[in-house]
């Protein structure tokens, strides 16, 4: 693959699958949510079928095929998006998220699992290595709460989608702000020239 000097920070989320520091969004397809009603119907029919019957075996295969369809669509989506990112950017910054701990939150577990961040990061690292691209993981702490222009930090509940800096007046989408901080932290960690964020979290 031809070398690329382009850099990008990626902030993954649930409302949007990923927000890039280039101000581009990757929409969240929500494959499980899309097929959730169909899957629930299939599982209800399976539970009503008599154990050991041919009918139950038939219903079990329908449930399994629905799960397989969701997994295949998700895998295909991730593969396509990873290929696009690796083709464009030579330096890719992402958060070092511990997804297995995040899915312990019962309110967000289903959405996080549906977004499949672990699979995305795994494929991104593998593809980047094959292509000779650099992927840098940074500490995710405070990336959404720190102003990407001046470094001011303020609390940012998940419900607030726009970052408004009380110090420098910057108004920016919270995920775009986060992606810019992720890129800046990665550049700083690698010794690349760039702005140093005051009070940036340790890497």
C-alpha positions in Angstrom: 0.0 0.0 0.0 1.4 3.5 -0.9 2.7 5.4 2.1 0.3 8.0 3.7 1.2 11.1 5.8 -2.4 11.6 6.8 -3.3 11.3 10.5 -6.6 10.6 12.2 -8.0 10.3 15.7 -11.0 8.0 16.1 -13.6 8.4 18.9 -16.0 5.4 19.0 -19.5 5.8 20.3 -23.0 4.5 20.4 -25.0 7.2 18.8 -22.4 7.3 16.0 -20.2 4.3 15.5 -17.1 6.5 15.2 -16.3 10.2 14.8 -13.0 11.1 13.1 -10.8 14.1 13.8 -11.4 15.1 10.2 -15.0 15.9 11.3 -16.4 12.8 9.4 -18.8 10.4 11.0 -19.2 6.6 10.5 -22.9 5.8 11.2 -23.8 3.1 13.6 -25.7 0.4 11.7 -27.1 -1.3 14.8 -27.5 -4.7 13.2 -28.7 -6.4 16.4 -31.3 -3.7 17.1 -32.5 -4.0 13.5 -33.2 -7.7 13.8 -34.1 -7.8 17.5 -37.9 -8.1 17.0 -37.4 -10.9 14.4 -35.0 -12.7 16.7 -37.4 -12.4 19.7 -40.3 -13.9 17.6 -38.1 -16.8 16.5 -37.0 -17.5 20.1 -40.6 -17.4 21.4 -41.6 -20.0 18.8 -38.5 -22.1 19.7 -39.5 -22.0 23.4 -43.0 -23.2 22.6 -41.9 -26.2 20.5 -41.9 -29.6 22.2 -38.4 -30.7 23.3 -36.9 -33.4 21.1 -39.3 -32.7 18.2 -38.4 -32.0 14.6 -40.3 -28.8 14.9 -38.1 -27.6 17.7 -35.0 -28.5 15.7 -36.3 -26.5 12.8 -37.0 -23.5 15.1 -33.6 -23.7 16.6 -32.0 -23.5 13.2 -34.0 -20.4 12.4 -32.7 -18.7 15.6 -29.1 -19.8 14.8 -29.4 -18.4 11.2 -30.7 -15.1 12.5 -27.7 -14.8 14.9 -25.4 -15.8 12.1 -26.9 -13.2 9.7 -26.4 -10.4 12.3 -22.8 -11.5 12.9 -21.9 -11.7 9.2 -23.4 -8.2 8.5 -21.5 -6.7 11.4 -18.3 -8.4 10.3 -18.7 -7.2 6.8 -19.4 -3.6 7.9 -16.3 -3.5 10.2 -14.1 -5.0 7.5 -15.1 -2.4 5.0 -14.7 0.6 7.4 -11.3 -0.7 8.5 -10.1 -1.1 4.9 -11.1 2.5 4.2 -9.3 3.9 7.2 -6.1 2.0 6.6 -6.1 3.0 2.9 -6.4 6.7 3.8 -4.3 7.2 7.0 -0.8 6.4 7.9 -1.1 7.3 11.6 -4.2 6.2 13.4 -5.0 7.1 17.0 -7.7 5.3 19.0 -8.7 4.9 22.7 -7.4 2.0 24.8 -10.8 1.0 25.8 -11.4 -2.1 28.1 -14.6 -3.2 26.4 -15.2 -6.2 28.7 -15.5 -3.9 31.7 -17.8 -1.5 29.9 -20.3 -4.2 29.0 -20.9 -4.7 32.7 -23.1 -1.7 32.6 -26.6 -3.2 32.2 -28.0 -0.1 30.5 -25.4 0.0 27.8 -24.3 -3.6 27.5 -26.5 -4.5 24.6 -25.6 -1.4 22.6 -21.9 -1.8 23.2 -22.0 -5.4 22.2 -24.0 -4.5 19.0 -21.4 -1.8 18.1 -18.7 -4.5 18.4 -15.8 -2.1 19.3 -13.5 -5.1 20.2 -13.9 -6.6 16.8 -13.3 -3.2 15.2 -10.1 -2.5 17.1 -8.8 -6.0 16.5 -9.3 -5.8 12.8 -7.9 -2.3 12.6 -4.7 -3.3 14.4 -4.3 -6.4 12.2 -5.0 -4.5 8.9 -2.7 -1.6 9.9 0.1 -4.0 10.6 -0.3 -5.7 7.2 -0.3 -2.3 5.5 2.6 -0.8 7.5 0.4 1.8 9.1 0.9 3.0 12.7 -1.9 2.6 15.3 -1.5 4.3 18.7 -3.7 3.6 21.7 -4.2 6.4 24.2 -5.7 6.7 27.6 -9.4 7.5 27.1 -9.7 9.5 30.3 -11.1 13.0 29.9 -10.8 13.1 26.0 -14.4 14.3 25.8 -14.1 16.7 28.8 -11.0 18.5 27.7 -11.1 21.4 25.2 -9.2 20.5 22.1 -8.3 24.1 21.6 -7.1 25.4 25.0 -7.0 22.3 27.3 -9.7 23.5 29.7 -11.5 20.6 31.4 -15.1 20.5 32.5 -17.7 17.8 33.3 -19.5 16.4 30.3 -22.5 14.2 30.9 -23.3 11.7 28.1 -26.5 13.6 27.4 -24.6 16.7 26.4 -23.6 16.4 22.7 -22.0 19.8 22.1 -18.8 20.9 23.9 -18.8 24.6 24.8 -15.6 25.8 26.3 -16.1 28.4 29.1 -12.4 29.5 28.7 -11.8 30.0 25.0 -15.4 29.9 23.6 -14.9 26.9 21.4 -18.2 25.2 20.3 -17.7 21.8 18.8 -19.5 18.4 18.7 -18.3 16.4 21.8 -17.2 13.4 19.7 -15.3 15.6 17.3 -13.6 17.3 20.3 -12.8 13.9 21.7 -11.3 12.6 18.4 -9.0 15.7 18.2 -7.8 15.1 21.7 -7.2 11.4 21.0 -5.0 12.4 18.0 -3.2 15.1 20.0 -2.4 12.6 22.8 -1.1 10.0 20.4 1.1 12.5 18.6 2.5 13.7 21.9 3.1 10.1 23.0 5.0 9.4 19.8 7.1 12.6 19.9 5.4 14.1 16.9 5.3 17.9 16.6 2.0 19.2 17.8 0.0 21.0 20.4 0.5 19.8 24.0 -2.8 19.7 25.9 -2.5 21.1 29.4 -3.1 18.5 32.1 -3.4 15.8 29.5 -3.9 12.3 31.1 -0.8 10.1 31.4 -0.4 7.6 28.6 
